[in-house]
């Protein structure tokens, strides 16, 4: 039976129900999962109800029923591991790898590979969100998302407590993420901020677009290098909306090269894959007081495009 102890050290605006605190502040599991997993709680070694109003200074102890992941098949898939300890793992995800199982992608995903790796050590991958795996294809253990065609750094947890600790940092925007992208065209300014609202496209459920009725999204950018018709950008999203960087760059007239959803046909690079790479992640790991920084070099597909653009510029120069 998994257990979790937590001291409420954050200043709450007002007391909040324990079940809400577990789902919204700890990000440990959803309200429906709390009931399904038969969560039990104690305060000062005395049992309390999930309706109890927790406050600053409370020390709570939680326990819940253990269940195996649903419909997750362990697969021996090679991974490029940047860092690993007993609580979490940082992976340099390959372009083209799906992060978590969903309809049409039940195997070959990062979640499948991580589950295999953890079973080799006779331990169980974090089973946070296991009901959503069955219902919506949401992954266990993996703390944040990268699109299938986005390569680079991604972090996953080996246990539920680590998952909650890492997820909380993403939710409170204490994590710093940096991406590299090769785009068509160039922004008007060398550096700046794209500040909009993003919503799902009502005409195409696979797309998102800038909309006044959407969720707030902020992306900072800096131009690293320009070529004729292209540029290399470094990006730091402050928020984490689905397809945020891709939508924002299209919005300012600089779609990412090779983007099959938000880009356009490119005569110079007709077969280019999505030129978006998660290059740097700054986050505190469970048990650490200071944040750690993990970085990844530009992948080969970036270097090939940059080399060709340099050759073209040299020939025209």
Order of alpha helices (4+ residues) and beta strands (2+ residues): beta-beta-alpha-beta-beta-beta-beta-beta-beta-alpha-alpha-beta-alpha-beta-beta-beta-beta-beta-alpha-beta-beta-alpha
